[in-house]
Amino acid sequence: MTRFLDILFSLFGLIVLSPLFLVLYVLIRMESKGGGFYSQERVGRNGVPFRLYKFRSMRVGSDRKGLITVGERDNRITRTGLFIRKYKLDELPQLWNVLMGDMSLVGPRPEVEKYTRLYTPEQKRVLSVRPGITDWASIEYIDENRILGEAADPDKAYIEQIMPDKIALNMRYINHHTVGEYFRIIFATFFNIGK
């Protein structure tokens, strides 16, 4: 049932939001060199890698300087990038990932392989479901970049504090994977972005 909802909502979103996609793409291209989209390999369901798409919010080549984003003081982020990150607009191209079946609207956020290699056998259960655009961890850690920006060692803070907590929150959805929970997470996401 959730796959049917994913296809329906992602297709609707891609059509309705296409004018916004065009505006954001042009703004990104005008501000800095490079394309308007950014893709990165992430680990999907059952450990299968896929290309995740976003609007580019950083200068080209920034991922070579580290995978962790450290809030507003991260000088790799463009002005447009700060705005689209604040309102999660950079995530909109992932509607394409949802339509293609790589992702769901709701599910654990997909990680890069560097971090999934650190998972314990129990934590690897998050790879048993389709990753998503939003989940309880995304809602709880809506200000994750700020937290990492204040950490003395952002990578260590992510691995030792944030990642285990996010995985524990992911388990909440995995253990109660229902249509009702799917909609609760979607509504809670919109509510938190609106705040």
N, C-alpha and C positions, 0 to 999 in steps of 0.2 A: 504493500500500500504506500509506504513512504517513497519508494522509487517512482511510482506514478505521480505523487505529489511533487517530487523533485523535478521531474520532466515538465509538468504543467507550470509550476511556479518559475522555473529557470527560463523556459521558453517565453513566458509572459513578460518576465523581467527584462530579458534581452531585447524584446521588441519595444516595450514601453520606455525603457531607459536608453534606447539607442541615441536620442538627441543629446542626453547628458554625457554618454560615452564620447560623442564627437567633440563636445565642448571641452571636456577634461583632457582628451587627447591633444587637442590644439593648444591648450594652456601649458601642458607639460612640454610639448615640443618647442613652444615659443620661449620658455624660460631657460632650458638647458639643452645641450647637444645630446643626441640619441633619440631612440624611438619612444613612443608614448606608453608602450607596454613593457613589462618585465616578466621573464619566466625563470623558474628555478626548479631543479629536480627535488621532489619530495618523496617520502615513503608512504605508499598508499596501503589499501586493504591487502592483507596477507603478505605484507612486505614488498609488494610490487611497486617499483618506482614509476612516477609519472611527472609531467611538466605542469606546474601550478602557474597560473597567470594572474598578474596584478597590473594596476596602473603603476608606472614607474614613479617613485617618490624620492629617489636618490639620484645622485650623479652617476653616470655610466662608470662601471668598474668598482663601485663602492663595496660590493660583496667580497672583493679580494682583500679588503681591509678588516674583515670580520663579519660574522653572521648575525651578531647581536646588535640591535639598534638601541642606543642609549638616550632616548628621549630628545627633547628639544635642543639640547646642547650638542647633539650629533651633527657636526658640520657637513656631513655627507647628504643630509636631507635638504631638498630645495624648499623655497617658500610655498610653492604649490603643493609640494609633498607634505609639508606640515599640515596644511588645510585638509587634504584628502585623507591623511592618516587620522586626524582628529575625529572626522565623521565617518571613518571606515569606508570611504568611497574608493580607496585603492583596492579593496577586496572585490568590487563589483565584477571584474572580468572572470572571477571564479564561477560565475553563473554558467559560463561555457564549460568549465570542468564538471559542473553538476549535470548539465545537459548530456555531456559525453559519457557520464557514468564513472568518472574518476573520483568524484566527490558527491556528497549529499549536502543539502542546505544545513542539516544538523548532524554533528558528529565530532569526534576529537579532531582538533586542528592538526593537519599533517606536518610532520617534522622533517628536517634534513637528516640524512643518514648519520651524520656526526653524532647526533643526540640519540637516535634510536639504537645505536650500537651500545649505549650505556644502560638500556632498559634491563631490568631484572626479568626473569621468566614470567612473573605475575604482571609486571607492567606491560609486557608484550601483548597482553590481551587487548590493548587499545588498537592493535593492528588487525584485530579480527573483524572489525566493522569498517564500513566505508568512511573515510575522513570527511569532515564537514567545514563549512564556512563559519559556523558558530556553534558553541556548546556552553555548558555551565562554566567551564574554565575561562572562556573568552569574556564572559559576562563578569565573572569575579575579578579577572585581571585586565579589565578594560584600560587601566592605566599602567600596564606592565612596562612600557617604555620609560615612564617617569621613574618607576621603582628601580629599574636597571641603571638609569642615568644617575641615580643617587648612590649606587653601590660602588665600593672601592674596586671590586673586581667583578664586572657585570657577568662574564662568562661563568665564573664560579657561583655567583648568586643564582644564576638561572639553573645550573645543573644541580646544585645542592638544596635550593629552597623552592624556587618557582616550579620547575619541571615535575618534581615528585607530587607537589600539591595539585598541579593541573591534571596529572594522570589520575590522582585519587578522585577528582571531580569528574573526569571522563568516565570513570567506572560507574558513577551514579547513572549516567545515561545508558551505558552498556547493560547494566543490570535492570533497567526499567525502559527498555527500548520499545516504546509504544507510540501510537499516533498522537495521543494526548500529550505525552512528554515532548514530542517533536514540536507541536504548536506552542506549548508553554515556553520552550527555549526561544522560538522565533519571536514571540510577543515580548519576552523579557529582554531580548536583544534590542528590539526597536525602542523599548521603554528606556533602556540604559543609554543608548546613543542619543535619544531625545533629551535626556537629562543633561 
